[in-house]
């Protein structure tokens, strides 16, 4: 029988739950640096690849955040891919403002100077991407920054060719939800992935199903 209504095939969810459909993902710790107060970190999932020539990322930052103030002062930032050991940093950096706390000092995070930008890298991260703001636009209380990639770094063995190595202990974030045990605690979930969990799919077989003229292209 062919379904004639979405309810016959799917369960309807809220707009907030749609983000769960695109997990796991590697969230970012956005590092910025203020001349007056020093470096700061903020948890961010609102970022995406935004072009190849030049290679750039798009980062959305709420005007309510301290990170917005710092990027406006110093238009550079680092996207750091956290390791599993940085789960506390991921949690705290998304809930406490840099106006109130030096989060890097409080968490005891080690930093190393950036190569091309005046923003430090997180030493315990799987990788760091140095970006300079090349353009931006505002929309509904956020500024969207196009960050041109100036330099990028990964831990030794962190990449297998152009594939992220699961030996790098990357934090594959699954999302958050309130506890179901009657408490008010909010839990963060991540997937503990091992190299044997990775599957390789070459894709040639499906391409062979195309008409010959398309295969030749």
Backbone as CSV, one residue per row, in Angstrom:
resi,resn,N_x,N_y,N_z,CA_x,CA_y,CA_z,C_x,C_y,C_z
1,UNK,0.834,-1.191,0.000,0.000,0.000,0.000,0.876,1.251,0.000
2,UNK,0.542,2.221,-0.843,1.266,3.479,-0.895,0.681,4.433,0.132
3,UNK,1.533,5.005,0.986,1.062,5.924,2.020,0.552,7.209,1.385
4,UNK,-0.532,7.715,1.910,-1.114,8.964,1.410,-1.025,10.090,2.428
5,UNK,-0.458,9.792,3.577,-0.365,10.802,4.628,0.945,10.581,5.380
6,UNK,1.619,11.693,5.749,2.895,11.583,6.450,2.758,10.820,7.753
7,UNK,1.614,10.931,8.421,1.416,10.264,9.704,1.438,8.741,9.585
8,UNK,1.220,8.225,8.356,1.282,6.786,8.145,2.714,6.270,8.148
9,UNK,3.663,7.184,7.952,5.067,6.791,7.820,5.924,7.307,8.967
10,UNK,5.594,8.516,9.460,6.447,9.183,10.432,5.681,9.570,11.685
11,UNK,6.429,9.822,12.751,5.907,10.479,13.934,6.275,11.950,13.842
12,UNK,5.339,12.838,14.126,5.627,14.269,14.063,6.403,14.696,15.304
13,UNK,7.405,15.554,15.116,8.221,16.065,16.214,8.219,17.585,16.165
14,UNK,8.715,18.217,17.232,8.777,19.674,17.269,9.968,20.175,16.470
15,UNK,9.961,21.471,16.173,11.097,22.054,15.443,12.382,21.937,16.243
16,UNK,12.278,21.960,17.582,13.473,21.864,18.414,14.100,20.477,18.331
17,UNK,13.260,19.473,18.117,13.770,18.102,18.050,14.429,17.770,16.716
18,UNK,14.245,18.627,15.710,14.816,18.315,14.394,16.338,18.252,14.435
19,UNK,16.956,18.964,15.364,18.425,18.924,15.422,18.941,17.534,15.745
20,UNK,18.118,16.730,16.426,18.531,15.364,16.768,18.707,14.491,15.532
21,UNK,18.067,14.876,14.446,18.140,14.071,13.220,19.510,14.139,12.562
22,UNK,20.308,15.119,12.940,21.589,15.333,12.272,22.761,15.136,13.226
23,UNK,22.580,14.254,14.190,23.627,13.884,15.123,24.061,12.443,14.827
24,UNK,25.261,12.038,15.207,26.224,12.841,15.958,26.936,13.860,15.084
25,UNK,27.468,14.881,15.731,28.287,15.864,15.055,29.385,16.303,16.022
26,UNK,30.383,16.929,15.488,31.429,17.491,16.328,31.075,18.960,16.564
27,UNK,30.720,19.287,17.790,30.453,20.687,18.112,31.785,21.412,18.246
28,UNK,31.727,22.716,18.322,32.957,23.502,18.381,33.043,24.281,19.677
29,UNK,34.251,24.433,20.156,34.548,25.433,21.164,35.150,26.617,20.415
30,UNK,34.431,27.734,20.401,34.900,28.922,19.699,35.806,29.711,20.633
31,UNK,37.028,29.910,20.206,37.997,30.661,21.002,38.122,32.064,20.417
32,UNK,38.052,33.057,21.281,38.268,34.440,20.881,39.273,35.051,21.844
33,UNK,39.740,36.258,21.522,40.749,36.880,22.379,40.521,38.378,22.461
34,UNK,40.368,38.861,23.683,40.198,40.288,23.942,41.508,40.871,24.441
35,UNK,41.872,42.026,23.924,43.107,42.675,24.370,43.047,43.003,25.849
36,UNK,41.852,43.326,26.339,41.702,43.726,27.736,41.605,42.542,28.686
37,UNK,40.804,41.508,28.317,40.523,40.419,29.255,41.127,39.081,28.861
38,UNK,41.736,38.989,27.687,42.364,37.746,27.288,41.412,36.801,26.571
39,UNK,41.810,35.541,26.430,41.023,34.588,25.627,39.766,34.113,26.336
40,UNK,38.801,33.670,25.520,37.511,33.194,26.002,37.065,32.031,25.127
41,UNK,36.214,31.157,25.675,35.651,30.062,24.888,34.130,30.081,24.986
42,UNK,33.493,29.640,23.915,32.038,29.507,23.867,31.695,28.244,23.092
43,UNK,30.760,27.459,23.606,30.286,26.292,22.875,29.414,26.738,21.710
44,UNK,29.616,26.127,20.549,28.834,26.519,19.371,28.514,25.305,18.513
45,UNK,27.238,25.196,18.140,26.851,24.214,17.142,26.313,24.904,15.891
46,UNK,26.141,26.227,15.963,25.628,26.978,14.820,26.785,27.429,13.941
47,UNK,27.410,26.478,13.279,28.469,26.812,12.313,28.423,25.792,11.190
48,UNK,28.960,26.185,10.029,28.908,25.295,8.868,29.977,25.690,7.863
49,UNK,30.350,24.740,7.011,31.201,25.038,5.871,30.448,25.961,4.941
50,UNK,31.120,27.020,4.456,30.417,28.034,3.668,31.122,28.378,2.364
51,UNK,32.071,27.576,1.919,32.706,27.846,0.636,34.127,27.312,0.583
52,UNK,34.591,27.092,-0.644,35.890,26.470,-0.854,36.954,27.413,-1.400
53,UNK,36.571,28.504,-2.023,37.560,29.351,-2.694,37.210,30.819,-2.500
54,UNK,37.664,31.421,-1.367,38.537,30.834,-0.347,37.762,29.908,0.584
55,UNK,38.508,29.030,1.261,37.880,28.079,2.176,37.403,28.840,3.403
56,UNK,36.112,28.692,3.746,35.560,29.503,4.821,34.454,28.752,5.559
57,UNK,34.253,29.171,6.800,33.177,28.678,7.634,32.249,29.841,7.995
58,UNK,30.993,29.518,8.238,30.014,30.502,8.689,29.661,30.190,10.137
59,UNK,29.849,31.172,10.997,29.593,31.023,12.424,28.522,32.021,12.850
60,UNK,27.483,31.528,13.513,26.417,32.391,14.021,26.657,32.670,15.500
61,UNK,26.627,33.962,15.874,26.886,34.358,17.257,25.787,35.314,17.715
62,UNK,25.125,34.982,18.803,24.077,35.836,19.348,24.679,37.139,19.877
63,UNK,23.936,38.224,19.690,24.372,39.521,20.203,24.361,39.568,21.730
64,UNK,23.732,38.598,22.377,23.697,38.564,23.831,25.010,38.054,24.427
65,UNK,25.847,37.425,23.606,27.020,36.744,24.138,28.235,37.662,24.239
66,UNK,29.117,37.270,25.134,30.406,37.962,25.260,31.265,37.706,24.027
67,UNK,31.128,36.536,23.428,31.888,36.211,22.222,31.615,37.221,21.112
68,UNK,30.368,37.646,20.983,30.030,38.662,19.981,30.816,39.947,20.225
69,UNK,30.877,40.395,21.475,31.614,41.613,21.799,33.088,41.474,21.422
70,UNK,33.657,40.313,21.714,35.087,40.127,21.477,35.403,40.057,19.983
71,UNK,34.567,39.341,19.203,34.820,39.261,17.770,34.675,40.634,17.110
72,UNK,33.737,41.436,17.612,33.605,42.791,17.077,34.847,43.617,17.375
73,UNK,35.488,43.352,18.498,36.729,44.046,18.872,37.919,43.500,18.101
74,UNK,38.011,42.189,18.024,39.114,41.508,17.348,38.509,40.486,16.396
75,UNK,38.376,40.814,15.099,37.621,39.975,14.155,38.370,38.712,13.713
76,UNK,38.689,37.893,14.685,39.325,36.601,14.446,38.751,35.610,15.450
77,UNK,38.769,34.333,15.095,38.318,33.305,16.040,38.928,31.974,15.641
78,UNK,38.892,31.030,16.578,39.368,29.667,16.347,38.211,28.713,16.600
79,UNK,37.987,27.784,15.677,37.038,26.700,15.881,37.833,25.486,16.355
80,UNK,37.630,25.100,17.605,38.362,23.970,18.172,37.434,22.761,18.278
81,UNK,37.882,21.615,17.769,37.119,20.366,17.851,37.509,19.654,19.143
82,UNK,36.608,19.597,20.129,36.997,19.071,21.442,37.161,17.562,21.451
83,UNK,38.054,17.112,22.319,38.203,15.687,22.591,37.204,15.286,23.657
84,UNK,37.031,13.976,23.855,36.110,13.483,24.878,36.493,14.018,26.256
85,UNK,37.786,14.187,26.501,38.245,14.698,27.787,37.857,16.132,28.058
86,UNK,37.300,16.807,27.040,36.916,18.217,27.199,35.406,18.374,27.366
87,UNK,34.718,17.311,27.772,33.265,17.373,27.917,32.849,18.407,28.949
88,UNK,33.631,18.593,30.018,33.305,19.615,31.009,33.399,21.014,30.402
89,UNK,34.387,21.216,29.541,34.531,22.513,28.879,33.350,22.769,27.965
90,UNK,32.911,21.739,27.270,31.760,21.873,26.381,30.521,22.293,27.158
91,UNK,30.336,21.705,28.336,29.164,22.012,29.155,29.246,23.418,29.736
92,UNK,30.342,23.726,30.399,30.450,25.005,31.093,30.503,26.178,30.123
93,UNK,31.198,26.007,29.009,31.362,27.115,28.066,30.053,27.497,27.398
94,UNK,29.068,26.600,27.436,27.779,26.917,26.848,26.789,27.495,27.838
95,UNK,27.171,27.579,29.118,26.225,28.027,30.138,26.694,29.238,30.937
96,UNK,27.981,29.526,30.922,28.528,30.623,31.712,29.162,31.644,30.775
97,UNK,28.893,32.920,31.027,29.418,33.980,30.177,30.852,34.333,30.546
98,UNK,31.638,34.648,29.536,32.991,35.124,29.763,33.041,36.480,30.438
99,UNK,31.914,37.179,30.503,31.864,38.436,31.260,32.022,38.162,32.761
100,UNK,31.582,36.973,33.194,31.537,36.647,34.618,32.660,35.732,35.082
101,UNK,33.296,35.029,34.153,34.276,34.021,34.552,35.322,33.831,33.456
102,UNK,36.576,33.708,33.880,37.635,33.300,32.957,37.526,31.780,32.819
103,UNK,36.826,31.329,31.807,36.515,29.903,31.676,37.756,29.066,31.386
104,UNK,38.685,29.613,30.650,39.900,28.861,30.334,40.716,28.611,31.594
105,UNK,40.841,29.646,32.432,41.573,29.484,33.691,40.818,28.557,34.638
106,UNK,39.517,28.733,34.748,38.716,27.919,35.656,38.788,26.437,35.310
107,UNK,38.787,26.131,34.027,38.825,24.739,33.584,40.240,24.177,33.505
108,UNK,41.225,25.040,33.640,42.614,24.591,33.545,43.011,24.164,32.151
109,UNK,42.434,24.804,31.132,42.737,24.441,29.756,44.076,25.037,29.328
110,UNK,44.868,24.223,28.650,46.140,24.705,28.115,45.922,25.286,26.725
111,UNK,46.645,26.361,26.432,46.567,26.985,25.120,47.950,27.122,24.517
112,UNK,47.987,27.232,23.211,49.226,27.534,22.490,48.905,28.662,21.514
113,UNK,49.880,29.506,21.189,49.597,30.641,20.304,49.147,30.177,18.923
114,UNK,48.233,30.936,18.325,47.851,30.675,16.945,49.003,30.999,16.004
115,UNK,48.989,30.390,14.841,50.048,30.618,13.867,49.800,31.879,13.050
116,UNK,48.542,32.091,12.619,48.222,33.199,11.716,47.271,34.229,12.321
117,UNK,46.606,33.886,13.428,45.668,34.831,14.041,46.083,35.085,15.475
118,UNK,45.626,36.204,15.994,45.960,36.589,17.363,44.940,36.014,18.332
119,UNK,44.749,34.709,18.238,43.832,33.958,19.096,44.515,32.632,19.404
120,UNK,44.515,32.192,20.665,45.203,30.937,20.983,44.419,29.705,20.540
121,UNK,45.137,28.595,20.418,44.559,27.292,20.130,44.384,26.533,21.445
122,UNK,43.435,25.600,21.480,43.248,24.752,22.655,44.116,23.507,22.506
123,UNK,45.076,23.353,23.413,46.084,22.307,23.280,45.503,20.904,23.382
124,UNK,44.403,20.727,24.113,43.834,19.390,24.310,42.771,19.034,23.282
125,UNK,42.508,19.937,22.336,41.505,19.667,21.308,42.047,18.702,20.268
126,UNK,41.147,18.040,19.564,41.540,17.180,18.450,42.132,18.011,17.314
127,UNK,41.570,19.192,17.115,42.066,20.071,16.066,41.595,21.494,16.281
128,UNK,42.266,22.437,15.630,41.930,23.849,15.724,41.978,24.464,14.333
129,UNK,41.000,25.305,14.024,40.929,25.991,12.738,40.988,27.494,12.996
130,UNK,42.030,28.138,12.500,42.202,29.574,12.685,41.446,30.322,11.586
131,UNK,40.599,31.257,11.990,39.773,31.995,11.040,39.888,33.500,11.258
132,UNK,39.866,34.242,10.158,39.742,35.693,10.215,38.438,36.075,9.546
133,UNK,37.747,37.059,10.110,36.446,37.459,9.587,36.637,38.191,8.264
134,UNK,36.029,37.647,7.213,36.124,38.261,5.889,34.857,39.029,5.538
135,UNK,33.737,38.690,6.172,32.475,39.377,5.928,31.497,38.923,7.006
136,UNK,30.378,39.632,7.116,29.366,39.260,8.101,28.044,39.897,7.724
137,UNK,26.980,39.365,8.305,25.671,39.994,8.168,24.872,39.725,9.436
138,UNK,23.884,40.574,9.706,23.051,40.447,10.893,21.668,39.927,10.520
139,UNK,21.106,39.113,11.414,19.751,38.603,11.212,19.182,38.178,12.553
140,UNK,18.079,38.808,12.951,17.320,38.433,14.145,18.199,38.229,15.381
141,UNK,18.955,39.242,15.726,19.706,39.213,16.970,20.987,38.429,16.942
142,UNK,21.413,38.002,15.759,22.677,37.288,15.612,23.503,37.935,14.508
143,UNK,24.809,37.807,14.616,25.686,38.141,13.500,26.285,36.849,12.974
144,UNK,26.247,36.722,11.663,26.793,35.547,10.989,28.127,35.946,10.373
145,UNK,29.187,35.328,10.867,30.536,35.678,10.451,31.066,34.659,9.449
146,UNK,31.536,35.143,8.309,32.275,34.301,7.381,33.735,34.324,7.802
147,UNK,34.234,33.175,8.238,35.610,33.081,8.693,36.491,32.432,7.650
148,UNK,37.432,33.192,7.106,38.392,32.652,6.155,39.418,31.806,6.904
149,UNK,39.637,30.582,6.465,40.577,29.691,7.143,42.009,30.127,6.831
150,UNK,42.704,30.573,7.868,44.085,31.030,7.716,45.088,29.911,7.980
151,UNK,44.741,28.997,8.869,45.604,27.850,9.186,44.745,26.834,9.928
152,UNK,45.155,25.573,9.865,44.408,24.518,10.554,45.381,23.483,11.097
153,UNK,45.025,22.881,12.218,45.927,21.976,12.929,45.140,20.773,13.446
154,UNK,45.770,19.617,13.473,45.153,18.413,14.013,46.204,17.649,14.803
155,UNK,45.773,16.871,15.787,46.717,16.066,16.559,47.386,15.051,15.639
156,UNK,48.615,14.627,15.955,49.285,13.618,15.122,48.415,12.372,14.960
157,UNK,48.217,11.939,13.714,47.373,10.783,13.437,45.894,11.085,13.482
158,UNK,45.525,12.369,13.592,44.129,12.739,13.712,43.328,12.569,12.436
159,UNK,44.017,12.514,11.305,43.350,12.302,10.029,43.886,11.038,9.370
160,UNK,42.975,10.277,8.779,43.342,9.119,7.963,43.027,9.508,6.528
161,UNK,44.011,10.060,5.831,43.733,10.701,4.561,42.962,11.974,4.840
162,UNK,41.749,12.080,4.289,40.893,13.235,4.582,39.718,12.846,5.479
163,UNK,39.841,11.695,6.135,38.795,11.209,7.035,39.268,11.373,8.477
164,UNK,38.389,11.877,9.336,38.722,12.029,10.744,38.963,10.665,11.364
165,UNK,40.109,10.480,11.970,40.452,9.209,12.601,39.729,9.083,13.931
166,UNK,39.064,7.958,14.152,38.384,7.735,15.425,39.370,7.405,16.537
167,UNK,40.640,7.231,16.200,41.672,7.090,17.225,41.939,8.411,17.939
168,UNK,41.450,9.517,17.361,41.742,10.839,17.915,40.884,11.190,19.117
169,UNK,39.960,10.312,19.510,39.133,10.518,20.698,38.250,11.747,20.560
170,UNK,37.711,11.952,19.359,36.871,13.109,19.101,35.547,12.991,19.844
171,UNK,34.997,14.119,20.267,33.734,14.144,20.989,32.592,14.207,19.981
172,UNK,31.977,13.062,19.719,30.851,12.990,18.788,29.577,13.274,19.565
173,UNK,29.085,14.488,19.444,28.008,14.987,20.293,26.654,14.506,19.780
174,UNK,25.837,13.974,20.700,24.517,13.448,20.348,23.382,14.374,20.758
175,UNK,23.681,15.403,21.534,22.649,16.334,21.966,22.460,16.304,23.473
176,UNK,21.425,17.001,23.945,21.164,17.088,25.379,19.671,16.903,25.645
177,UNK,19.359,16.508,26.864,17.961,16.332,27.249,17.886,16.375,28.764
178,UNK,16.701,16.712,29.264,16.501,16.708,30.700,16.433,15.278,31.210
179,UNK,16.923,15.063,32.409,16.948,13.726,32.981,15.557,13.175,33.183
180,UNK,15.419,11.883,33.010,14.127,11.242,33.183,13.961,10.625,34.552
181,UNK,14.777,11.046,35.500,14.751,10.451,36.831,14.079,11.352,37.854
182,UNK,13.313,12.337,37.378,12.626,13.233,38.289,13.455,14.421,38.741
183,UNK,14.718,14.466,38.326,15.573,15.583,38.715,15.492,16.690,37.672
184,UNK,16.074,17.839,38.013,16.116,18.967,37.093,17.418,19.000,36.298
185,UNK,18.198,17.933,36.392,19.502,17.917,35.728,19.334,17.801,34.216
186,UNK,20.220,18.478,33.507,20.265,18.363,32.056,21.488,17.536,31.684
187,UNK,21.258,16.512,30.887,22.329,15.588,30.532,22.812,15.852,29.114
188,UNK,24.129,15.752,28.922,24.719,15.814,27.587,25.101,14.394,27.180
189,UNK,24.892,14.083,25.919,25.168,12.744,25.431,26.211,12.797,24.318
190,UNK,27.124,11.854,24.355,28.075,11.739,23.261,28.290,10.270,22.939
191,UNK,28.679,10.017,21.692,28.909,8.651,21.239,30.391,8.327,21.380
192,UNK,30.685,7.217,22.022,32.065,6.761,22.179,32.385,5.849,21.001
193,UNK,32.915,6.428,19.947,33.157,5.697,18.702,34.582,5.158,18.663
194,UNK,34.718,3.935,18.194,36.013,3.298,18.035,36.291,3.079,16.551
195,UNK,37.570,2.899,16.174,37.903,2.710,14.759,37.132,1.589,14.084
196,UNK,36.820,0.515,14.835,36.093,-0.600,14.223,34.634,-0.250,13.931
197,UNK,34.158,0.892,14.468,32.794,1.326,14.176,32.688,1.996,12.809
198,UNK,33.803,2.356,12.224,33.796,3.077,10.948,33.535,2.109,9.797
199,UNK,32.659,2.501,8.886,32.348,1.683,7.715,32.767,2.419,6.456
200,UNK,33.303,1.689,5.505,33.761,2.273,4.247,32.799,1.895,3.129
201,UNK,32.345,2.894,2.414,31.395,2.672,1.328,31.941,3.316,0.063
202,UNK,32.393,2.523,-0.903,33.031,3.100,-2.093,32.067,3.837,-3.014
203,UNK,30.848,3.350,-3.190,29.868,4.067,-3.988,29.870,3.779,-5.475
204,UNK,30.809,2.965,-5.972,30.853,2.719,-7.411,29.636,1.941,-7.919
205,UNK,29.105,1.061,-7.069,28.008,0.205,-7.543,26.786,1.022,-7.934
206,UNK,26.424,2.014,-7.124,25.246,2.809,-7.462,25.505,3.670,-8.697
207,UNK,26.750,4.102,-8.893,27.069,4.888,-10.084,26.940,4.054,-11.347
208,UNK,27.173,2.742,-11.221,27.049,1.857,-12.371,25.598,1.691,-12.818
209,UNK,24.641,2.108,-11.970,23.232,2.005,-12.347,22.793,3.155,-13.257
210,UNK,23.646,4.168,-13.441,23.283,5.320,-14.268,23.304,4.967,-15.747
211,UNK,22.566,5.697,-16.578,22.689,5.525,-18.023,24.135,5.763,-18.468
212,UNK,24.536,5.086,-19.537,25.927,5.125,-19.959,26.434,6.538,-20.214
213,UNK,25.573,7.412,-20.801,26.032,8.773,-21.095,26.348,9.566,-19.837
214,UNK,25.645,9.279,-18.740,25.930,9.964,-17.477,27.163,9.386,-16.809
215,UNK,27.387,8.077,-16.946,28.567,7.473,-16.366,29.836,8.004,-17.021
216,UNK,29.760,8.300,-18.294,30.937,8.809,-19.009,31.291,10.216,-18.548
217,UNK,30.293,10.981,-18.116,30.562,12.327,-17.614,31.237,12.287,-16.257
